[in-house]
Amino acid sequence: MTTPTQTFEFQSEARQLLQLMIHSIYSNKDVFLRELVSNASDALDKLRLESFRDKDLDADTDDLHVEIAVDAEQRTLSVRDNGIGMTRDEVIGLIGTIAKSGTAEFLKKVKESKDAAGSQDLIGQFGVGFYASFMVADKVTLVTRRAGTSEGVRWESEGEGTYTIEPVEDAPQGTTVTLHLKPEDTEDHLFDYTSTRKVREIVKRYSDFITWPVKMAAEKAEEGAEPALETVNSMKALWARSSSEVEQSEYNEFYKHISHDWNDPLETFRIQAEGTFEYQALLFIPAQAPLDLFMRERKRGVQLYVKRVFIMDDCEALMPEYLRFVKGVVDAQDLSLNVSREILQQDRQIRMIRRRLVKKVLQTVKTMMVENPENYAKFWGEFGAAVKEGLLDDVDNRDSILEIASFASTHDADAPTTLKDYVARMKEGQEVVYYLTGESRSLIENSPHMEAFQAKGFEVLVLTDPIDEMWVDAVSGFDGKQFQSIAKGEVDLDSEDEDRNAEAKKDFADLMTWMTTTLSENVKEVRLSSRLTTSPACIVGDSYDITPTLEKMYRAMGQEVPKQKRILELNPTHPLVTGLRTAHEARPEDEAVAETAELLYGMALLAEGGELADPSRFIKLMAQRLQHSL
């Protein structure tokens, strides 16, 4: 039984988005055609891939192409492809909901954008390119039939908040998008898109590098004859052309096509491998991190071609997780066209390509550090947190990653430092690289652990990315220097301090023994500190203990870890500590003295950003102590 025509309403956010499109928030309306041609090209890629995977697929793959047709009398422009097409459910899911995961963020960014060019860049960034059609059309009709199915579907909307869907029996394979164009308005940058010259100009500018022919009716035809179709894009793969023949502007446009990013890439580089196994690669480092860089459902990897034939998008086997932001194309000569993702994971040649690509990316960043520090600073600011994941995952390239890494430090509040520069500034006799992890720079700088290091001028790395909690324990060191947390183990910054502490231990021995017993539920030991100058106490871990933050991260991931008891260090010169010792000697059984010790532990815990086990009890004890002081 045939389904009748049905009318649906857009999501409320989608309606807002349509209004933005219709009311011309974007100054460059030409981009609508680029988006439609890109979508058509993707559909052809998907059909070719599906036909490799499913040999029984009933689909015509003899003449895959994109066709653009204009009708000046009817004022319509149509973009047709004979690619994969869509089913009715796919049309509702993909077209009817508009950028399901990013619409709200898109609207927010549009409102924040203050210039037209900045707003225009957002179309590709949020995947709402199909709806750019409403910048130039007052009605859009889409007719599609998925390859291998018999019934097509027509989708239509005037951009007023609703759309209709109805079945079509004689729809050709693929998708046709027909725009019923608005009147020309050059003042509003709304050009005559029924002009074949204008359309050809847009195709050459934006879509010249796609691998499928984009065809239009020939401009000149014999009188009375049906004009023949001619290909208007070059289809010349950039990676196959000599570097001397390609302008950077061409690389930029190709990058925008494959990445759907509207910014120029930060860095472009090529690889040409010859010999027993040949392949070419054209890779790009984006200028801006994608919104899904740290999302679990993100896509990663570069496009894989075999002898110019598209095999798969987001080929994860070619690029490790920590370099998931790298975009580009790898064109191999000797792989099977029918290669699957499972085979790729085991393929020796693929693993060889991957190793070469990774080394090239890291070497490119290293060169950028020296030759273009400004670009390097942009790169590390956008992708540094992701690259540091490689310190855990890529043991073979760990040293190379450390060489290109930058870290905030106490040396300069504004400029990060490389490990090479840190080591060059180390004090005489310093044998380790000091660091402290935490949620923010301000929390770290104000930590009691920093006091002695700041007083004596020792530089400390300030590590605030979540991944920092993990890699510092996995990496042995840099340039022969070990990494040492200033919140773990005992520190020895000055031999004179050690001598003074040795003397003080005798005076405080009874207090430390008593406090260790009194606070045994929370601490494993109470000892004197050489890292404190102004605070009364701090909490540290043993050298091989995991940090509280890492413990919390494991639990958030559903992994149970034993509760870590840590060490309470006391400042023997602080009046509160000396007063506590005096009070304990005079009144060892006094409950108020034990409560003061409990308060001292709670203060140390709060000072490092920790969480109290019983905040209400802490507040009650604090109120009592304050009351007695008045």
Secondary structure, DSSP 8 states (H G I E B T S, - for coil): -----EEEE--HHHHHHHHHHHTT--S-TTHHHHHHHHHHHHHHHHHHHHHHH-TT-----TT--EEEEEETTTTEEEEEE-SS---HHHIIIIISS-STTTHHHHHHHHHH--SHHHHHTHHHHTT-GGGGGGGTEEEEEEEEE-TT-S-EEEEEE-SSSEEEEEEESS--SEEEEEEEE---BGGGTB--TT-HHHHHHHHHHHSTT-SS-EEEE-S---TTS---EEE-S----GGGS-GGG--HHHHHHHHHHHH---S--SEEEEEEE-SSS-EEEEEEE-SS--TTTT-TT----EEEEETTEEEEEEEGGGS-GGGTT-EEEEEESSS-TT--HHHHHH-HHHHHHHHHHHHHHHHHHHHHHHH-HHHHHHHHHHHHHHHTTHHHH-GGGHHHHHHH-EEEETTEEEEEEEHHHHHHH--TT--EEEEEE-S-HHHHHT-GGGHHHHHHT---EEE-STTHHHHHHH--EETTEEEEETTBS---S-HHHHHHHHHHHHHHHHHHHHHHHHTTTTEEEEEE-SS-SSSSEEEEB-TT---HHHHHHHHHTT-------EEEEE-TTSHHHHHHHHHHHH-TT-HHHHHHHHHHHHHHHHHTT---S-HHHHHHHHHHHHHHH-
